[in-house]
Amino acid sequence: MEYSKQHLKKISFGLTQNIGAETTEVLTISNDGQASYSLTKNGYSAPDVKYQLSKQEVTRLTGLVKETGFMQIPQTSFSVKSDLNEYEKYGLQVTLDGKSVNVSWPDQNSTDEFIPPLISQVQTSLDGVIAEIIK
């Protein structure tokens, strides 16, 4: 499982504009609960933080992905409102039993599209794991 979270900001170069990541966080969790968290802020990478999730937490996350229909979500990306100068963007790649699903989405306030509650629930759980690692 690989979860990424980016804080994106529009940068203006006179006539052209570009979207750049101010902050990028990546959480990788293997089947045995080994987790790795990396943070890149303003182009500088902090040392990766290793963490071991409890068996209970691994079972909970696996169940959240396996038994809720998450693996059946079509590979989708959601469009972002064009007038935004900054927003959060998330991505999740899950590989389970040889099948891989890749979903990316912005925060709900940055899109006119409906983000399924299941995606938000997985996001909240993974944000909780990150909070536990960096505390």
C-alpha positions as CSV (number, residue, x, y, z in Angstrom):
1,M,0.0,0.0,0.0
2,E,1.4,3.4,-1.0
3,Y,-0.4,6.6,0.1
4,S,0.8,10.0,-1.0
5,K,-0.4,13.4,0.1
6,Q,0.7,16.6,-1.6
7,H,0.1,20.3,-0.9
8,L,0.1,21.9,-4.3
9,K,0.5,25.5,-5.1
10,K,0.1,27.4,-8.4
11,I,3.3,29.3,-9.2
12,S,3.2,32.1,-11.8
13,F,6.1,32.7,-14.2
14,G,4.7,35.9,-15.9
15,L,2.6,34.5,-18.8
16,T,2.8,30.8,-17.8
17,Q,1.7,29.1,-14.6
18,N,2.8,25.8,-13.1
19,I,1.5,23.7,-10.2
20,G,4.3,22.6,-7.8
21,A,4.3,20.6,-4.7
22,E,5.2,22.6,-1.5
23,T,5.0,19.4,0.6
24,T,4.9,15.8,-0.4
25,E,4.3,13.0,2.2
26,V,4.5,9.3,1.2
27,L,3.5,6.4,3.4
28,T,4.3,2.9,2.3
29,I,3.0,-0.1,4.2
30,S,3.9,-3.7,3.4
31,N,1.9,-6.8,4.2
32,D,3.8,-7.5,7.4
33,G,3.1,-4.0,8.8
34,Q,6.5,-2.5,8.0
35,A,5.8,1.2,7.3
36,S,8.1,3.9,5.8
37,Y,7.2,7.6,5.9
38,S,9.0,10.2,3.8
39,L,8.5,13.9,3.8
40,T,9.7,16.4,1.2
41,K,9.2,20.1,2.0
42,N,10.2,22.9,-0.4
43,G,12.4,20.5,-2.3
44,Y,14.3,19.2,0.7
45,S,13.8,15.6,1.9
46,A,13.7,14.7,5.5
47,P,15.2,11.3,6.5
48,D,12.7,8.5,6.1
49,V,11.0,7.3,9.3
50,K,10.5,3.5,9.7
51,Y,7.6,2.2,11.8
52,Q,6.1,-1.1,12.7
53,L,2.3,-1.3,12.7
54,S,0.6,-3.6,15.1
55,K,-1.0,-6.8,13.7
56,Q,-4.4,-5.3,14.7
57,E,-3.7,-2.1,12.7
58,V,-2.6,-4.1,9.7
59,T,-5.7,-6.3,9.9
60,R,-7.9,-3.2,10.2
61,L,-6.3,-1.5,7.2
62,T,-6.4,-4.7,5.1
63,G,-10.1,-5.2,6.0
64,L,-10.9,-1.6,5.1
65,V,-9.4,-2.1,1.6
66,K,-10.4,-5.8,1.1
67,E,-13.9,-6.1,2.5
68,T,-15.4,-2.7,1.6
69,G,-15.2,-2.9,-2.2
70,F,-12.3,-0.5,-2.4
71,M,-10.5,-2.8,-4.8
72,Q,-13.5,-2.6,-7.2
73,I,-13.3,1.2,-7.4
74,P,-12.5,2.1,-11.1
75,Q,-9.1,3.7,-11.6
76,T,-10.3,7.3,-11.5
77,S,-8.9,10.7,-11.1
78,F,-11.0,13.7,-10.1
79,S,-10.8,17.1,-11.8
80,V,-9.8,20.1,-9.8
81,K,-11.5,23.5,-10.0
82,S,-9.5,25.7,-12.4
83,D,-9.5,28.9,-10.2
84,L,-7.6,27.4,-7.2
85,N,-4.2,28.6,-6.2
86,E,-3.5,25.8,-3.8
87,Y,-5.0,22.5,-2.8
88,E,-4.3,19.1,-1.3
89,K,-4.0,16.1,-3.6
90,Y,-4.0,12.4,-2.5
91,G,-3.0,9.2,-4.1
92,L,-3.3,5.6,-3.1
93,Q,-1.9,2.5,-4.8
94,V,-3.0,-0.8,-3.3
95,T,-1.8,-4.2,-4.5
96,L,-3.7,-7.1,-3.0
97,D,-3.6,-10.7,-4.2
98,G,-1.9,-9.7,-7.4
99,K,-4.5,-7.0,-8.3
100,S,-3.5,-3.4,-8.2
101,V,-5.7,-0.3,-7.9
102,N,-4.5,3.2,-8.2
103,V,-6.8,6.1,-7.2
104,S,-6.0,9.8,-6.9
105,W,-8.2,12.6,-5.6
106,P,-8.1,16.2,-4.4
107,D,-9.6,17.4,-1.2
108,Q,-13.4,17.6,-1.5
109,N,-13.4,21.5,-1.4
110,S,-11.2,21.5,-4.5
111,T,-13.5,19.6,-6.9
112,D,-17.1,19.8,-8.0
113,E,-17.2,16.0,-8.3
114,F,-18.4,13.7,-5.5
115,I,-15.6,11.8,-3.7
116,P,-17.0,8.5,-2.4
117,P,-17.0,8.2,1.4
118,L,-15.0,5.0,1.2
119,I,-12.0,6.9,-0.3
120,S,-12.4,9.6,2.5
121,Q,-12.5,6.8,5.1
122,V,-9.3,5.2,3.8
123,Q,-7.7,8.6,3.7
124,T,-8.6,9.4,7.3
125,S,-7.2,6.0,8.5
126,L,-3.9,6.5,6.6
127,D,-3.6,10.1,7.9
128,G,-4.0,8.6,11.4
129,V,-1.1,6.3,10.8
130,I,1.0,9.2,9.6
131,A,0.1,11.2,12.8
132,E,1.1,8.2,14.9
133,I,4.5,7.9,13.1
134,I,5.5,11.6,13.3
135,K,4.3,12.3,16.9
